[in-house]
Amino acid sequence: MCELVQTFEADLWAIEQDETLRHEANFAERIHALDVLGRDLLDRIEDTLYVHGYREDLASLYRRATVLSKQLDAVNANLFQRLQAQLAADADHPTTLHQLCEVYVKRSSSVPPRADTDEDYLDLFVNGLLGIDHVPEETIYPKPEMIGYVPTPARAIFTLLAHANLHEHDVFYDLGAGLGRVSLLVGLLTPARAKGIEIEPAYCRFARQRAQRLNLSQVSFINQDAGEADYTDGTLFFMYTPFTGRLLQQVLDKLGNEARTRRISLAAYGPCTLHVERQSWLQPTFRQTFHPDPLVLYTSR
């Protein structure tokens, strides 16, 4: 037990003494430190106290680690408050956003990858910029074939928008918009209008608030079943496996009817691409896999 306490003490002391973690620019390093604090210190100390009973030395380390976590979280909160104001006031959103990602995420390639999580440093940085800080409590019970909230990885969204070549006349639809990350990034990175279709009212309200905070007037969120929405103005549709089975085919048939009157594009990410691939009215134009999920961009024939 003494050796374990000494290990906890040494790990905590090392993070406490690293003043660079309090510099706003070191975002990825700070997230890594917070991961270590949570996974290797707070969780392990909690488990040890549960198994072996209360020990003041461990309780003291737990309190110190908690205080340090709150201090580092506060640095991030201040950073994102400033950057959100910068984004909202800046007319050239795409340049600013790419520069911010370069400064705060991409330059930190030496930081170890995040473990035991689907969200990487870019995901967390984008969430902070967009103000996505929690998941609101759901208010309705979804249909059996609807998939619960799973955010689209930011790297997949950036890749899609780099290849989609959206213009001012385009209208982008995100089917199953969740908290709005995809549509908000479309609004920041392209001149197109973006519409998120989301059946959960709490998610829709949350996404609208984030769009308003960032002054993204060309981004809107519609609280509606994706199978009943009006898509007559849409040019590019995106889905990250928001539903399966009959419901998925119903939405694809609806989009197929739209494709009879004009050419449209569809981007699919995740397991739904296997089903989308079988639609005779679509042909793939771009494909990339993001371990393990494929992102495929299609155009109508």
Secondary structure, 3 states (H helix, E strand, C coil): CHHHHHHHHHHHHHHHHCHHHHCCCCHHHHHHHHHHHHHHHHHHHHHHHHHHCCCHHHHHHHHHHHHHHHHHHHHHHHHHHHHHHHHHHCCCHHHHHHHHHHHHHHCCCCCCCCCCCCCCHHHHHHHHHHCCCCCCCCCCCCCCCECCCCCCCHHHHHHHHHHHCCCCCCEEEEECCCCCHHHHHHHHHCCCEEEEEECCHHHHHHHHHHHHHCCCCCEEEEECCCCCCCCCCCCEEEECCCECHHHHHHHHHHHHHHHCCCCCEEEEECCCHHHHCCCCCEEEEEEEEECCEEEEEEEEC
